[in-house]
Amino acid sequence: MTIYSGVLETYRPYLDIPAHTRTVTLLEGNTPLIPLPRLAKTLGGGFELFVKFEGLNPTGSFKDRGMTVAISEAFGRGAKSVICASTGNTAASAAAYASRANMRSIVIIPAGKVAAGKLAGAVAYGAEVIQIDGSFDDALNLVVAISERHPIALVNSLNPYRLEGQKTAAFEICEVLGTSPDWLALPVGNAGNITAYWMGFKQLNDREATGLPQILGVQAEGAAPLVLGHPVEHPETVATAIRIGRPARAEQALAAAEESKGRIIAVSDGEILSMQKLLAANGVWVEPASAAGLAGLAHELEHDLINLKGKRVTAVCTGHGLKDPDIITREMAKPHVLPAEMNALEDYLVQERE
Ligand code: F0G
């Protein structure tokens, strides 16, 4: 029996990390690549569609891949505390891995804009949670400055080890498909993940000639600095995970899109929520931001801006639906209320069928 040992141990020879790194893992990674033939058909058909469901990582998002490496490096050099700015998922992940290593974690979040499941996670894992009356971008500026003045390790994706971990998702996709997909669609917020995927695909292609995907990075219309070509002062979107106006890795994200002969586009909140619903109707419940990649693909197909005939497409679904339960209760159908009686239930079921 081979025992899975998490992304750091599994891919260690391919990660650019210092020798002092001491593995702190929750056995993240190794997430399923789920084929969704019915959804591909709904979108027009003629192509193969897979979802890399990163919501199945230990804390419910792709952040765990990067966090295991960032925390392992910090732990290995004797750091006692870590800090990050977050729209929620990074916070929960940092808190979990810091606790695993018995380190202190401090997370700074924008007040009122963090989904319930993420805040609960950060608190449950033992982070010191600080809300600021400002945006994610303000929080990121603060934590960068603090980490320069104090011995506290920064674990946002400005930390290069985060990207080393996150690029392993590209390796896993190619292992399953045998080659790279033709297109990779994913949401873009602070732009660490798109940067990491491109690094991973390029590295693997150099080593094993797996080919390279065209990358479709997708932002929300109200938070689309990379599409507009300038920072957005007051980003707004239902997809709070990617409510970011000044992405830290903007240049690398644009380079990834260009080099891969792909692009970065924006979709509306309506398109994001419809795709969230459609994914769930195919058995995959993701948080709103995580539906953005596929919403972008659907957008391009609908406007005849992409030709996927005969292609293999992978969409990255970055976080689990359980992260943001409120959006469902707010936007979607409410439960039917009936008396606890057989007749009432029977009447209801018959009515529904008619
Ligand atoms: N999807 C989800 C669910 C996210 O939480 C994030 C980022 C992204 C996509 C975008 O990834 O920033 O690498 O471009 N969340 C960060 C956080 C900002 O604080 O949890 P990115």
Boltz pocket constraint, residues with backbone or C-beta under 6 A from the ligand:
constraints:
  - pocket:
      binder: B
      contacts: [[A, 61], [A, 63], [A, 85], [A, 86], [A, 87], [A, 88], [A, 89], [A, 90], [A, 91], [A, 157], [A, 187], [A, 188], [A, 189], [A, 190], [A, 191], [A, 192], [A, 193], [A, 194], [A, 241], [A, 242], [A, 287], [A, 289], [A, 290], [A, 318], [A, 319]]
      max_distance: 6.0
